[in-house]
Amino acid sequence: MDHEFPSRRRFLRLSGLAGASWLTPVGEYLALAAERRGKTSEPAQSVIILWLQGGPSQLETFDPHPGTRIAGDTKAIRTSVPGIQLAEGLERLAEQMQDVSLIRSMISKEGDHERGTYTLKTGFRPDPTVVHPAIGAIICHQLPVGSTEVPRHISILPNAWPPRGGYLGDRFDAFLMGDPAGPVPDTQSLTSRERDQARMNYLHLLDTTFAASRQRRLEKTLHRETIAAARRMMTSEQLKAFDVSLEPVSVRAEYGDTPFGRGCLAARRLIEVGVRCVEVNLDGWDTHINNHELTRDRVRILDPAFASLLKDLRSRGLLEKTLVMCLGEFGRTPTINPAGGRDHWPTGFSVALAGGGIRGGQVIGATDPEGRPNPADPVQVGDLHATVLTALGISPSTVHQTPIGRTVRFAEGKAIPQLLHDPG
């Protein structure tokens, strides 16, 4: 049976101290702690990132302005939350809006694909003096390993700029995986069992000989730990988490018969075995020409996968433990160019958040219906990262020392209180 923690007022009443003004600082702290503990949900344990490479148009996804000049012919649909609309084509996601919050006023200073991707994935602008870790690397660095025998940071359908461990080290780089319809790369020996074992014996002999006079150098390479982890993974039952063919046909159909849909289904399966962060990529959002047509094609893939992921996580009791992010490196211009496309727009684009630690069914910020820059209640990239880390119980202000001795915070922004179940 769960124990109910008393509120501060009830705590004082039970202690016979109601109305007393002489409660000690320690007693005051305990009372406040009891009140907070009674209303605080547990931090999220994992993150799934739906990465929309190329810069998705906010107007044709999460921030429609129907009937305006900037919308073109984009139409809006109602959602399960009165007053919140999505662009036409996201009908299934619209049914899940009670669990989703939208930031419509994201601001970035980077309008280039590579630099923008780095900024949104790490929370920092590129800096020649330091390589920042992606948010998934920070999560894996800070949260317990548990009993996970497969990589805890995974990128499915990776593009040219996969998430990296940065100054935390290469061991926090994402494990790269293609379409889950295929095999997991580098997990099957290419030789017979006997020859494979002989190779491991030779490696052990060489390793032991090298270590005789170079133990410290050997420890720094971490190659023993890397090999041991790889061998565990190759024989682990948890490898089945990548295999979406083990799911019922009806479940696979819900997500959509696409690499991205299978990637989202695999993400759910991987979270179940303790993976901390899974990024699933959907390319093709760089719509300088034929914006409406190309975006509709991407939305047809995104909608069933995103909606089914939320529905699936909720039905399995995983949504409150898993924070889901859907974003790209920037948005698209409110104006439509002569080629029928929209160009890069880092000033007022959208991010969708759902699940663990996030209060759903709301909108943060607003863009101008005439297409002017400077949205209302702007949100910096650092604020987004600080919010996600806070939802996972990780302090954004944690200072880490890089290999060259530089001190860097995990996030340079501040968490957005309205988005968090417990702003702390």
Residue pairs with C-beta under 8 A, 6 or more apart in sequence:
4 38
5 34
5 35
5 37
5 38
6 14
6 34
6 35
6 38
7 34
7 35
7 38
8 31
8 32
8 34
8 35
9 18
11 30
11 31
11 34
11 35
12 18
12 20
12 23
12 31
15 27
17 23
17 27
23 31
36 422
39 422
40 421
40 422
41 320
41 357
41 421
41 422
42 320
42 321
43 356
43 357
43 391
43 392
43 393
44 320
44 321
44 322
44 323
44 355
44 356
44 357
44 391
44 392
44 393
45 143
45 276
45 321
45 322
45 356
45 392
46 139
46 271
46 275
46 276
46 277
46 278
46 321
46 322
46 323
46 356
47 135
47 136
47 139
47 276
47 277
47 278
47 322
47 323
47 324
47 325
47 388
47 392
48 264
48 267
48 268
48 271
48 277
48 278
48 279
48 280
48 309
48 322
48 323
48 324
48 325
49 135
49 136
49 277
49 278
49 279
49 280
49 324
49 325
49 326
49 327
50 264
50 280
50 282
50 302
50 305
50 306
50 309
50 324
50 325
50 326
50 327
51 121
51 159
51 279
51 280
51 281
51 282
51 327
51 328
52 282
52 285
52 298
52 302
52 326
52 327
52 328
53 113
53 117
53 159
53 281
53 282
53 283
53 284
53 285
53 286
53 328
53 329
54 113
54 283
54 284
54 285
54 286
54 287
54 328
54 329
55 113
55 116
55 285
55 286
55 328
55 329
55 330
55 331
55 332
55 344
55 345
55 349
56 285
56 295
56 298
56 328
56 331
56 332
56 350
57 285
57 287
57 291
57 295
57 331
57 332
57 342
58 104
58 331
58 332
58 345
58 348
58 349
58 350
58 367
59 65
59 70
59 71
59 72
59 74
59 87
59 332
59 334
59 342
60 74
60 87
60 89
60 291
60 292
60 295
60 296
60 299
61 86
61 87
61 90
61 295
61 299
61 302
61 350
62 86
62 87
62 102
62 104
62 350
62 351
62 352
63 87
63 102
63 104
63 349
63 350
63 367
64 71
64 74
64 75
64 76
64 85
64 86
64 87
64 88
65 71
65 74
65 367
65 369
66 74
66 75
66 76
66 85
68 369
68 370
69 370
69 371
70 334
70 335
70 369
70 370
70 371
72 291
72 292
72 336
73 292
74 87
74 88
74 292
75 87
75 88
76 85
76 86
76 87
76 88
77 85
77 86
77 87
77 88
77 90
77 91
77 94
78 85
78 94
79 85
79 86
79 94
79 95
79 97
80 94
80 95
80 96
80 97
80 98
80 361
81 97
81 98
81 361
81 362
84 97
84 102
84 361
84 362
84 363
86 93
86 94
86 97
87 299
89 296
89 299
89 300
89 303
90 299
90 302
90 303
91 303
92 303
92 304
92 306
92 307
92 308
93 100
93 302
93 303
93 306
93 307
93 310
95 307
96 307
96 310
96 311
96 354
97 360
97 361
98 360
98 361
99 310
99 314
99 319
99 354
99 355
99 360
99 361
100 310
100 352
100 353
100 354
100 360
100 361
101 352
101 353
101 354
101 358
101 359
101 360
101 361
101 362
101 363
101 364
101 419
102 350
102 351
102 352
102 353
102 362
102 363
102 364
103 350
103 351
103 352
103 353
103 363
103 364
103 365
103 379
103 384
103 416
103 419
104 348
104 350
104 363
104 364
104 365
104 366
104 367
104 375
105 348
105 364
105 365
105 366
105 367
105 375
105 376
105 377
105 378
105 379
106 327
106 331
106 348
106 349
106 350
106 351
106 365
106 378
106 379
106 381
106 384
107 346
107 347
107 348
107 375
107 378
107 379
107 380
107 381
108 116
108 119
108 120
108 329
108 330
108 346
108 347
108 349
108 381
109 119
109 125
109 346
110 116
110 118
110 119
110 125
110 126
110 329
110 330
110 346
111 330
111 344
111 345
111 346
112 344
113 286
113 329
114 160
114 161
115 125
115 126
116 329
116 330
116 344
116 346
117 161
117 329
118 124
118 125
118 126
118 132
118 161
119 125
119 126
119 329
119 381
120 327
120 328
120 329
120 330
120 381
121 134
121 135
121 161
121 163
122 132
122 133
122 134
122 135
122 166
122 385
123 132
123 135
123 381
123 382
123 384
123 385
123 386
123 410
123 411
123 412
123 413
124 132
124 381
124 382
124 412
129 406
130 166
130 167
130 402
130 406
130 408
131 164
131 166
131 167
132 166
132 167
132 408
133 141
133 164
133 165
133 166
133 167
133 168
133 172
134 163
134 164
134 165
134 166
134 174
135 163
135 277
135 385
135 388
135 389
136 153
136 163
136 174
136 276
136 277
136 279
137 153
137 163
137 164
137 165
137 166
137 168
137 172
137 173
137 174
137 277
138 168
138 389
138 394
138 410
139 153
139 276
139 277
139 389
139 392
139 394
140 152
140 153
140 172
140 276
140 277
141 168
141 172
142 392
142 394
142 398
143 276
143 392
143 394
145 152
146 274
147 274
148 238
148 273
148 274
148 275
148 276
149 232
149 233
149 236
149 238
150 175
150 233
150 236
150 238
150 239
150 241
150 242
150 270
150 273
150 275
151 174
151 175
151 233
151 275
152 274
152 275
152 276
152 277
153 163
153 165
153 172
153 173
153 174
153 175
153 275
153 276
153 277
154 174
154 175
154 177
154 270
154 275
154 277
154 278
154 279
155 162
155 163
155 174
155 175
155 176
155 177
155 278
155 279
155 281
156 177
156 178
156 180
156 263
156 266
156 267
156 278
156 279
156 280
156 281
157 177
157 178
157 179
157 259
157 260
157 263
157 280
157 281
157 282
157 283
158 174
158 176
158 177
158 279
158 281
159 281
159 283
162 173
162 174
162 176
162 279
163 173
163 174
163 277
163 279
164 170
164 172
164 173
164 174
165 171
165 172
165 173
166 172
167 400
167 402
167 403
167 408
168 400
171 222
171 225
171 226
174 277
174 279
176 185
177 184
177 185
177 242
177 266
178 185
178 259
179 259
179 262
179 263
180 242
180 243
180 244
180 259
180 262
180 263
180 265
180 266
181 244
181 245
181 259
181 262
184 239
184 242
186 230
187 233
187 234
187 239
188 234
189 196
189 234
191 199
200 231
203 227
207 218
207 224
210 218
211 218
218 224
233 239
238 273
240 246
241 266
241 269
241 270
241 272
241 273
241 275
242 266
242 269
242 270
244 252
244 262
244 265
244 266
244 269
247 265
247 269
251 265
251 312
252 261
252 262
252 265
254 304
254 308
254 311
254 312
255 261
255 262
255 264
255 265
255 304
255 305
255 308
255 309
256 301
256 304
256 305
256 308
258 301
258 305
260 280
260 281
260 282
260 301
260 302
260 305
261 301
261 304
261 305
261 308
263 280
263 281
263 305
264 280
264 305
264 306
264 308
264 309
265 305
265 308
265 309
265 312
266 278
266 280
267 278
267 280
267 309
268 309
268 312
268 313
268 316
268 318
270 278
271 278
271 313
271 318
271 322
272 316
272 318
280 305
282 298
282 301
282 302
284 294
284 297
284 298
285 294
285 295
285 298
285 328
287 294
287 295
287 332
287 341
287 342
288 337
288 339
288 341
288 342
288 343
289 339
289 340
289 341
290 339
290 340
290 341
291 332
291 336
291 340
291 341
291 342
292 340
302 326
306 324
306 326
306 352
309 324
310 319
310 324
310 354
310 355
313 319
313 322
313 324
313 355
319 354
319 355
319 356
320 355
320 356
321 355
321 356
322 355
322 356
323 353
323 354
323 355
323 356
323 357
323 358
323 388
323 391
323 392
324 352
324 353
324 354
324 355
325 351
325 352
325 353
325 388
326 351
326 352
326 353
327 350
327 351
327 352
328 349
330 344
330 345
330 346
330 349
331 345
331 346
331 348
331 349
331 350
332 342
332 343
332 344
332 345
332 349
333 342
333 343
333 344
333 345
333 371
334 342
334 345
334 367
334 368
334 370
334 371
335 342
335 371
336 342
337 343
347 373
347 374
347 375
348 365
348 367
348 368
348 373
348 374
348 375
348 378
351 384
353 387
353 388
353 419
354 360
356 391
356 392
357 390
357 391
357 392
357 420
357 421
357 422
358 391
358 419
358 420
358 421
359 418
359 419
359 420
359 421
362 418
362 419
364 377
364 379
364 416
364 418
364 419
365 375
365 376
365 377
365 378
365 379
366 375
366 376
366 377
367 375
367 376
368 374
368 375
379 416
380 413
381 413
382 411
382 412
382 413
382 414
383 413
383 414
383 415
383 416
384 413
384 416
385 396
385 410
385 411
385 413
386 396
386 411
386 412
386 413
386 414
386 415
386 416
387 415
387 416
387 419
387 420
389 395
389 396
389 410
389 411
389 415
390 396
390 415
390 420
390 424
391 419
391 420
394 410
395 410
396 409
396 410
396 411
396 413
396 414
396 415
397 409
397 410
397 411
398 409
398 410
399 407
399 408
399 409
400 407
400 408
400 409
400 410
401 407
401 408
402 408
415 423
415 424
417 423
